[in-house]
Amino acid sequence: MDTVLITGTTSGIGKAFAEKFANAGNNIILVSRNEVKLQQQQIDLQSRYHVSVQYISCDLAEDNAPDMIMEKIGNMGLSVDILINNAGFNEAGYFIDTSLEKELDMIQVHIKILTALTKLVLPGMIERRHGRILNVGSTGSYMPCPCDAVYAATKSYVLSFSNGLYQELKGTGITVTCLCPGATNTLFADKADINDTLLFKLFVMQPEVVAAIGYKNLLKGKRVVTAGLYNKLLVLSTKLLPISIINPIAQWMVKSVKFPLDKSSPDTQIPY
Ligand SMILES: NC(=O)c1ccc[n+]([C@@H]2O[C@H](COP(=O)([O-])OP(=O)(O)OC[C@H]3O[C@@H](n4cnc5c(N)ncnc54)[C@H](OP(=O)(O)O)[C@@H]3O)[C@@H](O)[C@H]2O)c1
């Protein structure tokens, strides 16, 4: 029985991961901001699966979040065997129009916190020669995404970081897996107001299916896994086609995102 630390568990893919690991008899540490939901989730998982479930309510956009999380886990007398870096969100739109504050928080949650948590759990894993890490990337990890440029850039980091670390840790008993989902039916698209885009109309997977794919490949110690055949084909196309073709296709997928300035108006000064 392992202790599994999962970030972003109150909905979507993280919630499905918590369910999956609890069902398999593991002890769970849930991390998200919404304390009421975390409490309900704790009671629900404990009563259904008879495993120990702890939660840490915390905003991962805060600098001190990783130290605070590790201190609380230490106080619980626990050590992390499996880390699932899942928490994340999107801020889509033309870069000139999007919220810088949200984008900086996104960089913080997707890059800084994911890196720091990994750094903090690794020494214990190496000492015990036992541990698994799963980082949630995206199909956007493979390509630049116009109208979602910061998001895709953060997810490229997740993929690159995971790949590098996977190789470094070979032979230590610790594996790193990067799970790359495509459009998934969670609160993610609603929160970013991209539900009406082609991306979320063409092919959308259920979070339970995505988490099951991640779970299976994490246990196998796989380096990278893209969720679903359609997304695998999409990723393949990014390797075969030049950026001059990929870029407009990626923009077309989110084409309901409105440009903040009317390009057709002669008075409009397009700043780039
Ligand atoms: N859904 C998709 O189409 C899709 C596609 C590719 C990749 N992904 C990736 O999958 C991961 C999970 O997203 P999802 O689709 O399951 O979205 P979701 O349903 O919105 O869930 C996101 C989770 O992250 C938590 N979270 C967000 N910001 C946080 C913060 N600052 N501090 C602590 N917790 C935070 C949320 O909890 P609280 O709000 O309670 O804090 C929630 O539990 C993300 O990394 C996302 O980028 C999603």
The ligand as an SDF file (V2000), in Angstrom:
LIG
                    3D

 48 52  0  0  0  0  0  0  0  0999 V2000
   -9.6630   19.1400  -19.3010 N   0  0  0  0  0  0  0  0  0  0  0  0
   -8.8750   19.2130  -20.3600 C   0  0  0  0  0  0  0  0  0  0  0  0
   -9.3460   19.3570  -21.5150 O   0  0  0  0  0  0  0  0  0  0  0  0
   -7.3800   19.0870  -20.2110 C   0  0  0  0  0  0  0  0  0  0  0  0
   -6.6080   18.8310  -21.3580 C   0  0  0  0  0  0  0  0  0  0  0  0
   -5.2310   18.6980  -21.2280 C   0  0  0  0  0  0  0  0  0  0  0  0
   -4.6500   18.8090  -19.9850 C   0  0  0  0  0  0  0  0  0  0  0  0
   -5.4270   19.0560  -18.8810 N   0  0  0  0  0  0  0  0  0  0  0  0
   -4.7400   19.1870  -17.5900 C   0  0  0  0  0  0  0  0  0  0  0  0
   -5.3200   18.3110  -16.6560 O   0  0  0  0  0  0  0  0  0  0  0  0
   -5.1030   18.8070  -15.3390 C   0  0  0  0  0  0  0  0  0  0  0  0
   -6.3820   18.7070  -14.5430 C   0  0  0  0  0  0  0  0  0  0  0  0
   -7.3440   19.5710  -15.1080 O   0  0  0  0  0  0  0  0  0  0  0  0
   -8.8910   19.1790  -15.2080 P   0  0  0  0  0  0  0  0  0  0  0  0
   -9.2240   19.0850  -16.6400 O   0  0  0  0  0  0  0  0  0  0  0  0
   -9.2030   18.0370  -14.3290 O   0  0  0  0  0  0  0  0  0  0  0  0
   -9.5340   20.5350  -14.6710 O   0  0  0  0  0  0  0  0  0  0  0  0
  -10.5160   20.8750  -13.4580 P   0  0  0  0  0  0  0  0  0  0  0  0
  -11.7120   19.9770  -13.4500 O   0  0  0  0  0  0  0  0  0  0  0  0
  -10.7370   22.3240  -13.5290 O   0  0  0  0  0  0  0  0  0  0  0  0
   -9.6460   20.5160  -12.1590 O   0  0  0  0  0  0  0  0  0  0  0  0
   -8.5270   21.2760  -11.8060 C   0  0  0  0  0  0  0  0  0  0  0  0
   -8.1150   20.9620  -10.3720 C   0  0  0  0  0  0  0  0  0  0  0  0
   -6.9540   21.7510  -10.0760 O   0  0  0  0  0  0  0  0  0  0  0  0
   -7.1680   22.4590   -8.8490 C   0  0  0  0  0  0  0  0  0  0  0  0
   -6.4850   23.7440   -8.8820 N   0  0  0  0  0  0  0  0  0  0  0  0
   -6.5000   24.6730   -9.8760 C   0  0  0  0  0  0  0  0  0  0  0  0
   -5.7780   25.7510   -9.5170 N   0  0  0  0  0  0  0  0  0  0  0  0
   -5.2960   25.4930   -8.2740 C   0  0  0  0  0  0  0  0  0  0  0  0
   -4.5040   26.2260   -7.3520 C   0  0  0  0  0  0  0  0  0  0  0  0
   -4.0710   27.4670   -7.6200 N   0  0  0  0  0  0  0  0  0  0  0  0
   -4.2020   25.6780   -6.1570 N   0  0  0  0  0  0  0  0  0  0  0  0
   -4.6610   24.4260   -5.8490 C   0  0  0  0  0  0  0  0  0  0  0  0
   -5.4170   23.6860   -6.6750 N   0  0  0  0  0  0  0  0  0  0  0  0
   -5.7340   24.2100   -7.8740 C   0  0  0  0  0  0  0  0  0  0  0  0
   -8.7020   22.6200   -8.7530 C   0  0  0  0  0  0  0  0  0  0  0  0
   -9.0990   22.6680   -7.4020 O   0  0  0  0  0  0  0  0  0  0  0  0
   -9.6540   23.9570   -6.6010 P   0  0  0  0  0  0  0  0  0  0  0  0
  -10.3150   24.8590   -7.5840 O   0  0  0  0  0  0  0  0  0  0  0  0
  -10.5490   23.3840   -5.5610 O   0  0  0  0  0  0  0  0  0  0  0  0
   -8.4280   24.5450   -6.0010 O   0  0  0  0  0  0  0  0  0  0  0  0
   -9.1940   21.3150   -9.3600 C   0  0  0  0  0  0  0  0  0  0  0  0
   -9.2310   20.3160   -8.3630 O   0  0  0  0  0  0  0  0  0  0  0  0
   -4.5490   20.2360  -15.5070 C   0  0  0  0  0  0  0  0  0  0  0  0
   -3.1580   20.2330  -15.3110 O   0  0  0  0  0  0  0  0  0  0  0  0
   -4.8820   20.5680  -16.9520 C   0  0  0  0  0  0  0  0  0  0  0  0
   -3.9810   21.4970  -17.4930 O   0  0  0  0  0  0  0  0  0  0  0  0
   -6.7670   19.1860  -18.9640 C   0  0  0  0  0  0  0  0  0  0  0  0
  1  2  1  0
  2  3  2  0
  2  4  1  0
  4  5  1  0
  4 48  2  0
  5  6  2  0
  6  7  1  0
  7  8  2  0
  8  9  1  0
  8 48  1  0
  9 10  1  0
  9 46  1  0
 10 11  1  0
 11 12  1  0
 11 44  1  0
 12 13  1  0
 13 14  1  0
 14 15  2  0
 14 16  1  0
 14 17  1  0
 17 18  1  0
 18 19  2  0
 18 20  1  0
 18 21  1  0
 21 22  1  0
 22 23  1  0
 23 24  1  0
 23 42  1  0
 24 25  1  0
 25 26  1  0
 25 36  1  0
 26 27  1  0
 26 35  1  0
 27 28  2  0
 28 29  1  0
 29 30  1  0
 29 35  2  0
 30 31  1  0
 30 32  2  0
 32 33  1  0
 33 34  2  0
 34 35  1  0
 36 37  1  0
 36 42  1  0
 37 38  1  0
 38 39  2  0
 38 40  1  0
 38 41  1  0
 42 43  1  0
 44 45  1  0
 44 46  1  0
 46 47  1  0
M  CHG  2   8   1  16  -1
M  END
$$$$
